[in-house]
Amino acid sequence: MSTNKPTDLLGEIYAQWTVEFLAAPEMSLPVLRWVFEDWQRATTEPEDVTYASTAIGGVPGIAVHPIGADESRILLFLHGGGFALGSAASHRKMAGHIAKACGVSAFVVDFRLAPEHPYPAQLDDATAVFEALLADGRSAADIGFVGDSAGASIAIATTLRLRDTGRPMPGQVITLSPWLDMENTGETIETNDDTDFLIAREGLQGNIDRYLSGGASPTDPLVNPLYADFTGFPPLFIVASAHESLFHDAQRLDALARSAGVDVTFQAAQGMQHVFPLQAGNLPEADQAIADIAAWYSAHTN
């Protein structure tokens, strides 16, 4: 976690969190979760988007409906927060911006959190939502996955599990600042420490311990997709900042997927913070990233 002066709103928010973390190193998990709800402050409220708290497949979440959207297509949004933090509420506005740009509906999944519900509860919830949409008559090709940070791991791992069990897969997978390495070995955790205002190896390890508290191995490909075979994976979009601590995860994901013949688009932003599209409406680079996601999505839908 950098102690330099932040240059954007998300950096300011992360820097404020750092002050609180350092002042209360034994901060309880309920309080930590309350702090992370502040994520939504980085994002403007998108215009002409409505929301509804609901459930799909028995899993709660927030339905996102941009006015005039193609309701036959839907993005399942898996939020970040280290599998233990964050919520549909903290990410609904960013999901609204992305869904509106893509011209489709979305559902932000309030999957169960660790350590109360360790792996594979998060994958089970994502799978339940996906299969409920199929049972309702939707085509798998009309369902896309979007995940940021740990949510990207859930999106990727759920897709891999669907493939491995012979079930239909989503039409696309979109990842923002993916966090995949449950061995906590990423090189840029150290080399980008001065430019990342949020991520530190110790904090990552704490969330890894929560996620794997049920005894799962950090090298299981569905826990750590950097050990996975991506053969047959759907088209994949990756966006991350070259200045964030988890950039090495994005680089390794890109290389693995390409080596398996996956249709991959990897965009490396400069000077941005972790999951910088959270600043939609407040930062031109965030708005451009979402516009690029929408253009890619349009090109990868039938």
C-alpha positions, 0 to 999 in steps of 0.5 A: 500500500503506497503512502504517496499522495493519491491523484484520483478519487479512488486513490484518495479512498484507498489512502483513507482506508490505509489510515484506518487499517494502520490505526486499527490493525485488529479491525474486526471483519464486520467493521472491515466490511462496513469500510469496504461498502465505501467503494460505491463512493468512487462511482457516479449514479448512472442515468436511466438505470433502475435497480431492484433487490431480488433473487435468482436461483435462490441467490440474492442480488441486485437486478440492473435494468438500463432503460431501453436495454436488450433484456434478452441478454444479461451480465452476471456481475461477481463483485470484488472484495477478497471473497470476504468483503464487498457486496452487490450494493458496493458495486451496483453503480459500476455494474449499472455503467457497464450494463448501460454501455453494453445495452443489456441487463445485469444481475449483481450477485450477493454471493456468500462470503468467507470465512463463514462460507469458504470456497466453493460457496462462491462458485456454487452461488454463481453456478446457481444463478447461471443455471436458473437463467438457463432453466428460465429459457435463456441461452448460455450465449446470452449470459456473460460473466463480469468479475472484478478482483476476487470476483474475476476469480469466481467468474473464471473458476465458475466457467471452468467448472461448467466446462469440466462438468459438460455444461454450457458456458457463458458467452463471454467473460470480462475481468477487471483487475483479476486476482487469481494467485492464492499462493500470493507470489505475484511479482508486482505486489512488491514492485508496484507497492509505491503506486498501489494505494490498497493492496499489500501482501499481508492483506491478500494473505488474510483473505486467502486464509478466509477463502481457503478456511474449509481446507481447499488447496491454493493450487487447485485450478478452481481456487487458483486459475493460474493452474488451470487449462483454459482450452475451450474457454469463452472469449476473455476480456482483461483490463488492469493497471500496469501500476497496481499490485495485482498486475502480474496476475492479469499478465499471467492470465493473458499468457495462459489463455492465449497459450490455450487458443482463447480469444483474449483481449488484454488492456493495460492501463497506466497510472490507475488504481485497482479496479479503476473502472469503479470511477465511472463518471468521475474519471475519463480513463474509467469511462473509456475502459467501460466504452472499450468493454462495451465495444468488445462485448458487442463484437463478441455477441451473436 
